[in-house]
């Protein structure tokens, strides 16, 4: 590690520095210079976590197993305003590590998707909140870090460039065929385990994630849309095989129809 006091020896210390108070000041400087940096607090997603605990529960709609959101109860919960305000107030420039950035922006995407449903009042599909010339993904979804952002910006301009394909099984676009909302926020310290768990849960769902019949594999349309993020079709199979046992000659022979109906209850 670089010497935190490099260059101090070159300073000329006048005679009064021999005074006990001066020596104490230099001792304090040494302590401050060599002390490890204090890690900044991660964003406060506690209100968001309580919302997930209260208003998300397992269910089944259109033959698809999922975690359904009670949007009406979520909207009426005072913690919704707290969660949105906390997201708006936190400065993303304080995020020091890749794990912090990933966790923050995954949570931001998922909270803003819920907020979009609540703000627009859609009941059929989140896509109904968009228009002919401006899809919902491009509309202002809310404020993160003091600036307005769209879901597209969070997904394609922030998250995808980080090169973590598991985000596609963690961000939730408020639809039946999307991955499920976890019952907890993503946090930096356990992010890797949380992302693995999200991937395992999604691929363990034969109604929208993965189904194996002989050597044929049917997977979510997500693996078609974002095949390049997984390294092509062979990369998709390697990724899936890291979580689920596949036959030795497995091949992708189809994709689940994507149901854009709202993941509500």
TISE-358289 format. One line per field, with one value per residue (C-alpha): residue number from 0; residue in one letter; x, y, z. Coordinates in nm, 3 decimals. Example, Ala and Ser with C-alpha at 12.3 -4.5 7.8 and 13.67 -1.06 7.14 Angstrom:
! residues 2
nr [0, 1] $
rest [A, S] $
c1 [1.230, 1.367] $
c2 [-0.450, -0.106] $
c3 [0.780, 0.714] $
//
This chain:
! residues 265
nr [0, 1, 2, 3, 4, 5, 6, 7, 8, 9, 10, 11, 12, 13, 14, 15, 16, 17, 18, 19, 20, 21, 22, 23, 24, 25, 26, 27, 28, 29, 30, 31, 32, 33, 34, 35, 36, 37, 38, 39, 40, 41, 42, 43, 44, 45, 46, 47, 48, 49, 50, 51, 52, 53, 54, 55, 56, 57, 58, 59, 60, 61, 62, 63, 64, 65, 66, 67, 68, 69, 70, 71, 72, 73, 74, 75, 76, 77, 78, 79, 80, 81, 82, 83, 84, 85, 86, 87, 88, 89, 90, 91, 92, 93, 94, 95, 96, 97, 98, 99, 100, 101, 102, 103, 104, 105, 106, 107, 108, 109, 110, 111, 112, 113, 114, 115, 116, 117, 118, 119, 120, 121, 122, 123, 124, 125, 126, 127, 128, 129, 130, 131, 132, 133, 134, 135, 136, 137, 138, 139, 140, 141, 142, 143, 144, 145, 146, 147, 148, 149, 150, 151, 152, 153, 154, 155, 156, 157, 158, 159, 160, 161, 162, 163, 164, 165, 166, 167, 168, 169, 170, 171, 172, 173, 174, 175, 176, 177, 178, 179, 180, 181, 182, 183, 184, 185, 186, 187, 188, 189, 190, 191, 192, 193, 194, 195, 196, 197, 198, 199, 200, 201, 202, 203, 204, 205, 206, 207, 208, 209, 210, 211, 212, 213, 214, 215, 216, 217, 218, 219, 220, 221, 222, 223, 224, 225, 226, 227, 228, 229, 230, 231, 232, 233, 234, 235, 236, 237, 238, 239, 240, 241, 242, 243, 244, 245, 246, 247, 248, 249, 250, 251, 252, 253, 254, 255, 256, 257, 258, 259, 260, 261, 262, 263, 264] $
rest [X, X, X, X, X, X, X, X, X, X, X, X, X, X, X, X, X, X, X, X, X, X, X, X, X, X, X, X, X, X, X, X, X, X, X, X, X, X, X, X, X, X, X, X, X, X, X, X, X, X, X, X, X, X, X, X, X, X, X, X, X, X, X, X, X, X, X, X, X, X, X, X, X, X, X, X, X, X, X, X, X, X, X, X, X, X, X, X, X, X, X, X, X, X, X, X, X, X, X, X, X, X, X, X, X, X, X, X, X, X, X, X, X, X, X, X, X, X, X, X, X, X, X, X, X, X, X, X, X, X, X, X, X, X, X, X, X, X, X, X, X, X, X, X, X, X, X, X, X, X, X, X, X, X, X, X, X, X, X, X, X, X, X, X, X, X, X, X, X, X, X, X, X, X, X, X, X, X, X, X, X, X, X, X, X, X, X, X, X, X, X, X, X, X, X, X, X, X, X, X, X, X, X, X, X, X, X, X, X, X, X, X, X, X, X, X, X, X, X, X, X, X, X, X, X, X, X, X, X, X, X, X, X, X, X, X, X, X, X, X, X, X, X, X, X, X, X, X, X, X, X, X, X, X, X, X, X, X, X, X, X, X, X, X, X] $
c1 [0.000, 0.127, 0.266, -0.017, 0.237, 0.468, 0.627, 0.585, 0.958, 1.030, 0.840, 1.039, 0.905, 0.983, 1.108, 0.768, 0.666, 0.866, 0.596, 0.376, 0.065, 0.242, 0.355, -0.004, -0.126, 0.122, 0.016, -0.348, -0.254, -0.076, -0.381, -0.617, -0.388, -0.339, -0.695, -0.890, -1.160, -1.507, -1.742, -2.030, -2.375, -2.563, -2.893, -3.181, -3.421, -3.583, -3.925, -3.908, -3.822, -4.128, -4.347, -4.212, -4.284, -4.640, -4.769, -4.599, -4.712, -4.703, -4.989, -5.084, -5.239, -5.300, -5.131, -4.809, -4.666, -4.536, -4.508, -4.812, -4.822, -5.117, -5.082, -5.383, -5.251, -4.896, -5.017, -5.208, -4.912, -4.726, -4.400, -4.450, -4.396, -4.100, -3.938, -3.983, -3.844, -3.543, -3.462, -3.490, -3.268, -2.975, -2.677, -2.558, -2.215, -2.165, -2.179, -1.819, -1.830, -1.980, -2.194, -2.332, -2.415, -2.581, -2.788, -2.894, -3.006, -3.182, -3.384, -3.442, -3.574, -3.810, -3.944, -3.993, -4.179, -4.422, -4.447, -4.531, -4.823, -4.949, -4.904, -5.078, -5.350, -5.316, -5.484, -5.430, -5.062, -4.782, -4.748, -5.086, -4.909, -4.723, -4.842, -4.811, -4.499, -4.359, -4.364, -4.387, -4.019, -3.924, -4.156, -4.029, -4.068, -3.957, -3.655, -3.337, -3.048, -3.213, -3.281, -3.572, -3.509, -3.696, -3.697, -3.512, -3.235, -3.189, -3.185, -2.994, -2.776, -2.683, -2.733, -2.654, -2.319, -2.199, -2.178, -2.381, -2.633, -2.809, -2.974, -3.219, -3.351, -3.365, -3.532, -3.910, -4.117, -4.448, -4.565, -4.660, -4.370, -4.110, -3.886, -4.043, -3.994, -3.783, -3.928, -3.627, -3.417, -3.088, -2.790, -2.419, -2.288, -2.498, -2.566, -2.391, -2.591, -2.913, -2.857, -2.778, -3.095, -3.300, -3.161, -3.220, -3.579, -3.662, -3.510, -3.684, -4.023, -4.148, -4.434, -4.215, -3.846, -3.733, -3.885, -3.681, -3.823, -3.566, -3.281, -3.512, -3.510, -3.780, -3.670, -3.803, -3.813, -3.571, -3.294, -3.387, -3.410, -3.084, -2.903, -2.594, -2.561, -2.528, -2.275, -2.505, -2.714, -2.424, -2.371, -2.738, -2.711, -2.392, -2.562, -2.873, -2.660, -2.490, -2.818, -3.012, -2.893, -2.935, -2.904, -2.563, -2.696, -2.934, -3.057, -3.298, -3.604, -3.846, -3.939, -4.233, -4.491, -4.436, -4.745, -4.745, -5.051, -4.995, -4.841, -5.107, -5.366] $
c2 [0.000, 0.354, 0.538, 0.769, 1.015, 1.016, 1.358, 1.459, 1.417, 1.694, 1.946, 2.177, 2.152, 2.465, 2.457, 2.504, 2.163, 2.016, 2.146, 1.866, 2.009, 2.007, 1.650, 1.555, 1.721, 1.522, 1.203, 1.277, 1.344, 1.009, 0.826, 0.995, 0.935, 0.565, 0.480, 0.268, 0.448, 0.412, 0.236, 0.456, 0.326, 0.147, 0.296, 0.252, -0.001, -0.093, 0.049, -0.133, -0.454, -0.420, -0.369, -0.689, -0.881, -0.751, -0.740, -1.016, -1.377, -1.701, -1.774, -1.892, -1.701, -1.825, -2.151, -1.966, -1.999, -1.668, -1.424, -1.197, -0.835, -0.679, -0.341, -0.187, -0.264, -0.165, 0.175, 0.240, 0.147, 0.454, 0.268, 0.312, 0.687, 0.629, 0.381, 0.612, 0.910, 0.711, 0.603, 0.960, 1.101, 0.858, 0.966, 0.673, 0.838, 0.702, 0.344, 0.227, -0.131, -0.323, -0.522, -0.201, -0.063, -0.385, -0.422, -0.057, -0.050, -0.390, -0.266, 0.065, -0.106, -0.332, -0.052, 0.179, -0.093, -0.126, 0.253, 0.270, 0.031, 0.229, 0.571, 0.480, 0.261, -0.009, -0.339, -0.549, -0.511, -0.269, -0.224, -0.047, 0.242, 0.319, 0.470, 0.401, 0.615, 0.587, 0.245, 0.224, 0.133, 0.478, 0.689, 0.861, 0.592, 0.800, 0.955, 0.775, 0.970, 1.304, 1.252, 1.115, 0.777, 0.532, 0.156, 0.130, 0.355, 0.153, -0.180, -0.099, 0.198, 0.103, -0.265, -0.449, -0.275, -0.423, -0.761, -0.961, -1.183, -1.285, -0.943, -1.074, -1.318, -1.053, -0.748, -0.774, -0.596, -0.644, -0.927, -1.291, -1.429, -1.207, -1.344, -1.316, -1.039, -1.165, -1.121, -0.902, -0.627, -0.713, -0.615, -0.595, -0.832, -1.129, -1.023, -1.317, -1.570, -1.376, -1.369, -1.741, -1.805, -1.592, -1.784, -2.119, -2.030, -1.903, -2.203, -2.430, -2.301, -2.527, -2.288, -2.000, -2.063, -2.404, -2.733, -3.035, -3.311, -3.563, -3.367, -3.076, -2.769, -2.502, -2.180, -1.834, -1.592, -1.383, -1.618, -1.540, -1.162, -1.138, -1.440, -1.228, -1.137, -1.508, -1.576, -1.708, -2.026, -2.237, -1.984, -2.003, -2.381, -2.348, -2.091, -2.303, -2.613, -2.434, -2.443, -2.741, -3.083, -3.101, -3.402, -3.438, -3.350, -3.078, -2.832, -2.539, -2.641, -2.370, -2.074, -2.022, -1.773, -1.451, -1.348, -0.972, -0.976, -0.793, -0.996, -0.869, -1.033] $
c3 [0.000, -0.073, 0.228, 0.341, 0.476, 0.173, 0.143, 0.506, 0.573, 0.326, 0.536, 0.760, 1.113, 1.313, 1.666, 1.832, 1.691, 1.974, 2.206, 2.354, 2.182, 1.847, 1.900, 1.985, 1.667, 1.458, 1.634, 1.550, 1.188, 1.173, 1.310, 1.063, 0.768, 0.835, 0.946, 0.695, 0.502, 0.652, 0.414, 0.314, 0.403, 0.128, 0.018, 0.261, 0.110, 0.443, 0.349, 0.016, 0.201, 0.424, 0.117, -0.038, 0.283, 0.316, -0.039, -0.242, -0.216, -0.419, -0.655, -1.002, -1.293, -1.650, -1.551, -1.457, -1.107, -0.975, -0.688, -0.720, -0.607, -0.428, -0.600, -0.429, -0.080, -0.179, -0.304, 0.020, 0.240, 0.378, 0.318, -0.058, -0.033, 0.199, -0.040, -0.339, -0.144, -0.026, -0.382, -0.505, -0.230, -0.242, -0.450, -0.669, -0.685, -0.332, -0.460, -0.436, -0.566, -0.854, -0.609, -0.460, -0.803, -0.917, -0.599, -0.600, -0.963, -0.953, -0.655, -0.832, -1.145, -0.950, -0.730, -1.028, -1.219, -0.928, -0.906, -1.278, -1.232, -0.932, -1.091, -1.416, -1.267, -1.532, -1.449, -1.761, -1.845, -1.766, -2.143, -2.138, -1.962, -2.283, -2.607, -2.976, -3.014, -2.662, -2.495, -2.119, -2.093, -2.226, -2.009, -1.695, -1.429, -1.132, -0.966, -0.869, -0.728, -0.794, -1.163, -1.361, -1.521, -1.741, -1.701, -2.032, -1.904, -1.588, -1.771, -2.089, -1.994, -1.638, -1.560, -1.883, -1.940, -1.608, -1.779, -1.526, -1.713, -1.393, -1.381, -1.639, -1.379, -1.107, -1.265, -1.274, -1.539, -1.353, -1.581, -1.533, -1.736, -1.571, -1.298, -0.954, -0.701, -0.412, -0.062, 0.023, -0.140, -0.305, -0.088, -0.176, 0.090, -0.024, -0.382, -0.548, -0.345, -0.406, -0.783, -0.786, -0.587, -0.827, -1.126, -0.957, -0.866, -1.215, -1.389, -1.141, -1.256, -1.539, -1.620, -1.739, -1.675, -1.800, -1.912, -2.024, -2.244, -2.358, -2.509, -2.589, -2.368, -2.357, -2.188, -2.118, -2.407, -2.198, -2.315, -2.675, -2.639, -2.444, -2.587, -2.654, -2.286, -2.209, -2.485, -2.758, -2.759, -2.634, -2.356, -2.260, -2.226, -2.018, -1.796, -1.748, -1.690, -1.402, -1.210, -1.348, -1.462, -1.841, -2.071, -2.234, -2.579, -2.469, -2.726, -2.713, -2.911, -2.807, -2.590, -2.358, -2.485, -2.292, -2.096, -2.041, -1.814, -1.487, -1.204, -0.964, -0.745] $
//
